[in-house]
Amino acid sequence: MNRFARWSPPICALSAGAMALALPAAGLAAAPTPDGGVQRGLERLVAAPGGPPGAIVTLYRHGRTTVLRAGRADVRRSGAPRAADHMRIASIAKAFSGAVALHLVRQRQLGLDDTIGQRLPDLPAAWAPVTVRQLLNHTSGLPDYTKSDGFVKQAQTNPRGYVSPSRIIDWVRGKRLVFPSGSRFEYSNTDNIVVGLIAQTVTKKPYGTLLDEIVFGPAGLRQTSFPTTVALPAPSIHGYVVTPGSKPQDVTSFLSPSGAWASGAIVSTPSDLSRFIRGDLGLAFFGAAQQREQLRFVPGSSSPPGPGTNSAGLAIFRYRTRCGTVYGHTGNFPGYVQWAAATADGTRSVTSSLNIPAPTGALLTQLRSLQTSAVCALLGR
């Protein structure tokens, strides 16, 4: 069991009066609350073998944010993760590139049915028929660069080194489509690299500038950035790999985010992430016509899967749970597993952040159960 995860103040530090206030009146049972269920779920995750040192959930309802948290943001010192702590948001960055693309569609600078061949003729001819729409909903058939020998070699030999977007493409440039474009869903990190390159080409602006102008600025994301180096701004949630029976290994700065670029390099905070996903559903970045296209779904799951039944839209996923439906994205990066979702009108949002990579097996089931409980709390059900 993780000795950091179960740290709590010694009970002798509590005054008798404080303890009395915390207990229900004699003969009365404390009524369970949805938020209490989420809190207990967080504590169980942190206490589980192989679980994260720390975890945090934010719930934005009725114009107010509730923050629930457990464990530690940094195993070297006390203190649970906070809503203003910086972290790597991993593949939730794909929702940001989707927002950029849909904004450019609204501006008539780009079309969802534009092809790679039209916009990036220097890319492999085999990829030419793939459309922007297919890139955004992962029906493109592009080979996933994170499965390539080049990516593996980079991670083994120079994980902290800078990787350019063109080099990422070079890792899979010689490969044909995995399946005919548009024929089925298969998650590929290459899709959003190409989306970012297309956005740069049609606007003649760096992708980081587009994020600033289209997303970060309009949404008021003051603690969100698009770095190419491994340093995280302070304060931060440290990322770990946890093996039962061993001390957590800090991997916060193990891998350069440049190797994820438009697919996963963004750094943000739980608070800013909540604000972004509300804006994405609330038409802060594009119009109703683009949202209708965004919310056309095909069978497919985010990576890792989110709560309930997953379906894939344009750079967003639908999560149908027992308590209702929300829309968002998950993410997985060394040391971090993320989720952000909002209601269809963007008025309510939920985020969850754990400082381990995406779990598998029973721990993933436990995480998805926590996320479902968070949806129930969000919707008051």
URJOFEN-V642577 format. One record per backbone hydrogen bond with DSSP energy under -0.5 kcal/mol. CO is the residue of the C=O (numbers start at 1). NH is the residue of the N-H. E is the energy in kcal/mol with one decimal. If there is no record, write none. Layout:
# URJOFEN-V642577
co->CO nh->NH e->E
co->CO nh->NH e->E
This chain:
# URJOFEN-V642577
co->2 nh->6 e->-1.1
co->4 nh->7 e->-1.5
co->10 nh->13 e->-2.0
co->11 nh->14 e->-1.7
co->15 nh->19 e->-2.2
co->16 nh->20 e->-2.1
co->17 nh->21 e->-2.0
co->18 nh->22 e->-1.3
co->19 nh->23 e->-0.7
co->20 nh->23 e->-0.9
co->25 nh->28 e->-2.3
co->33 nh->37 e->-1.8
co->34 nh->38 e->-1.7
co->35 nh->39 e->-2.5
co->36 nh->40 e->-2.4
co->37 nh->41 e->-2.0
co->38 nh->42 e->-2.3
co->39 nh->43 e->-2.3
co->40 nh->44 e->-2.3
co->41 nh->45 e->-2.1
co->42 nh->46 e->-2.3
co->43 nh->47 e->-1.8
co->44 nh->48 e->-1.1
co->45 nh->48 e->-0.6
co->48 nh->51 e->-2.6
co->53 nh->72 e->-2.4
co->54 nh->355 e->-1.6
co->55 nh->70 e->-2.3
co->56 nh->353 e->-2.4
co->57 nh->68 e->-2.9
co->58 nh->351 e->-1.9
co->59 nh->61 e->-0.7
co->59 nh->66 e->-2.9
co->60 nh->349 e->-1.5
co->61 nh->64 e->-2.1
co->64 nh->61 e->-2.6
co->66 nh->59 e->-2.5
co->66 nh->68 e->-0.5
co->68 nh->57 e->-3.0
co->70 nh->55 e->-2.3
co->73 nh->238 e->-2.4
co->74 nh->77 e->-1.9
co->79 nh->73 e->-2.6
co->79 nh->74 e->-0.5
co->82 nh->85 e->-1.7
co->83 nh->271 e->-2.5
co->85 nh->270 e->-0.6
co->86 nh->237 e->-3.1
co->87 nh->89 e->-0.5
co->87 nh->268 e->-2.3
co->89 nh->92 e->-1.8
co->90 nh->93 e->-2.2
co->91 nh->94 e->-1.9
co->92 nh->95 e->-1.2
co->92 nh->96 e->-0.8
co->93 nh->97 e->-2.0
co->94 nh->98 e->-2.1
co->95 nh->99 e->-1.9
co->96 nh->100 e->-2.2
co->97 nh->101 e->-2.4
co->98 nh->102 e->-2.7
co->99 nh->103 e->-1.9
co->100 nh->104 e->-2.1
co->101 nh->105 e->-1.9
co->102 nh->106 e->-2.1
co->103 nh->107 e->-2.0
co->104 nh->109 e->-2.4
co->104 nh->110 e->-1.2
co->105 nh->108 e->-1.4
co->111 nh->114 e->-1.6
co->112 nh->133 e->-2.7
co->114 nh->132 e->-2.0
co->115 nh->119 e->-2.2
co->116 nh->120 e->-3.5
co->120 nh->123 e->-2.1
co->124 nh->127 e->-1.6
co->125 nh->128 e->-1.2
co->127 nh->130 e->-1.9
co->128 nh->117 e->-2.2
co->130 nh->116 e->-2.5
co->131 nh->135 e->-1.9
co->132 nh->136 e->-2.3
co->133 nh->137 e->-1.8
co->134 nh->139 e->-2.1
co->134 nh->140 e->-0.9
co->135 nh->138 e->-0.7
co->136 nh->315 e->-2.6
co->138 nh->186 e->-2.9
co->139 nh->182 e->-3.7
co->141 nh->178 e->-3.9
co->143 nh->145 e->-0.6
co->144 nh->147 e->-1.8
co->145 nh->148 e->-1.8
co->148 nh->152 e->-1.9
co->149 nh->153 e->-2.6
co->150 nh->154 e->-2.3
co->151 nh->155 e->-2.4
co->152 nh->156 e->-1.7
co->153 nh->157 e->-2.6
co->154 nh->158 e->-2.3
co->158 nh->161 e->-1.6
co->159 nh->256 e->-3.2
co->164 nh->168 e->-1.9
co->165 nh->169 e->-2.2
co->166 nh->170 e->-2.0
co->167 nh->171 e->-1.4
co->168 nh->171 e->-0.5
co->169 nh->172 e->-1.5
co->169 nh->173 e->-0.9
co->172 nh->175 e->-2.0
co->180 nh->183 e->-2.1
co->188 nh->191 e->-1.0
co->189 nh->193 e->-0.8
co->190 nh->194 e->-2.1
co->191 nh->195 e->-1.9
co->192 nh->196 e->-2.1
co->193 nh->197 e->-2.0
co->194 nh->198 e->-2.6
co->195 nh->199 e->-2.5
co->196 nh->200 e->-2.0
co->197 nh->201 e->-2.1
co->198 nh->202 e->-2.5
co->199 nh->203 e->-1.5
co->200 nh->204 e->-2.2
co->200 nh->205 e->-0.7
co->206 nh->210 e->-1.9
co->207 nh->211 e->-2.2
co->208 nh->212 e->-2.0
co->209 nh->213 e->-2.7
co->210 nh->214 e->-2.9
co->210 nh->215 e->-0.5
co->211 nh->215 e->-2.0
co->211 nh->216 e->-2.7
co->212 nh->217 e->-2.3
co->215 nh->219 e->-2.2
co->216 nh->220 e->-0.6
co->216 nh->221 e->-2.7
co->217 nh->220 e->-1.4
co->220 nh->222 e->-1.5
co->221 nh->224 e->-0.9
co->225 nh->267 e->-2.4
co->235 nh->86 e->-2.9
co->236 nh->238 e->-0.6
co->239 nh->251 e->-2.4
co->239 nh->252 e->-0.8
co->240 nh->357 e->-0.6
co->241 nh->243 e->-0.5
co->241 nh->249 e->-2.8
co->243 nh->246 e->-2.6
co->248 nh->250 e->-0.6
co->249 nh->241 e->-2.1
co->249 nh->251 e->-0.5
co->251 nh->254 e->-1.7
co->256 nh->259 e->-1.3
co->257 nh->260 e->-2.2
co->257 nh->261 e->-1.6
co->260 nh->263 e->-2.6
co->261 nh->264 e->-1.6
co->261 nh->265 e->-2.3
co->265 nh->227 e->-0.5
co->266 nh->89 e->-2.1
co->267 nh->225 e->-2.6
co->268 nh->87 e->-2.2
co->269 nh->273 e->-2.8
co->270 nh->274 e->-1.9
co->271 nh->275 e->-1.8
co->272 nh->276 e->-2.7
co->273 nh->277 e->-2.3
co->274 nh->278 e->-1.6
co->275 nh->279 e->-1.9
co->276 nh->280 e->-2.5
co->277 nh->281 e->-1.7
co->278 nh->282 e->-1.9
co->279 nh->284 e->-2.6
co->279 nh->285 e->-0.5
co->287 nh->291 e->-2.0
co->288 nh->292 e->-2.1
co->289 nh->293 e->-1.2
co->290 nh->294 e->-2.6
co->291 nh->295 e->-2.4
co->293 nh->296 e->-1.5
co->294 nh->314 e->-2.1
co->295 nh->297 e->-0.6
co->298 nh->312 e->-3.1
co->308 nh->310 e->-0.5
co->309 nh->320 e->-2.3
co->310 nh->300 e->-0.8
co->311 nh->318 e->-2.7
co->312 nh->298 e->-2.3
co->313 nh->315 e->-1.1
co->316 nh->313 e->-3.4
co->317 nh->328 e->-2.5
co->318 nh->311 e->-1.5
co->318 nh->320 e->-0.6
co->319 nh->321 e->-0.7
co->319 nh->326 e->-1.9
co->320 nh->309 e->-2.4
co->321 nh->324 e->-0.9
co->324 nh->321 e->-2.4
co->326 nh->319 e->-3.0
co->327 nh->342 e->-2.3
co->328 nh->317 e->-3.0
co->329 nh->340 e->-2.1
co->331 nh->338 e->-2.3
co->333 nh->336 e->-3.1
co->335 nh->240 e->-0.7
co->336 nh->333 e->-2.5
co->337 nh->354 e->-2.1
co->338 nh->331 e->-1.9
co->339 nh->352 e->-2.5
co->340 nh->329 e->-2.3
co->341 nh->350 e->-2.8
co->342 nh->327 e->-2.7
co->343 nh->346 e->-1.9
co->348 nh->343 e->-2.0
co->349 nh->60 e->-2.9
co->350 nh->341 e->-2.6
co->351 nh->58 e->-1.8
co->352 nh->339 e->-1.6
co->353 nh->56 e->-2.1
co->354 nh->337 e->-1.9
co->354 nh->356 e->-0.7
co->355 nh->240 e->-1.4
co->360 nh->363 e->-1.1
co->360 nh->364 e->-0.8
co->361 nh->365 e->-2.1
co->362 nh->366 e->-2.2
co->363 nh->367 e->-2.2
co->364 nh->368 e->-2.7
co->365 nh->369 e->-1.9
co->366 nh->370 e->-2.2
co->367 nh->371 e->-2.4
co->368 nh->372 e->-2.1
co->369 nh->373 e->-2.3
co->370 nh->374 e->-2.1
co->371 nh->375 e->-2.0
co->372 nh->376 e->-2.3
co->373 nh->377 e->-2.4
co->374 nh->378 e->-2.6
co->375 nh->379 e->-2.4
co->376 nh->380 e->-0.7
co->376 nh->381 e->-2.7
co->377 nh->380 e->-0.5
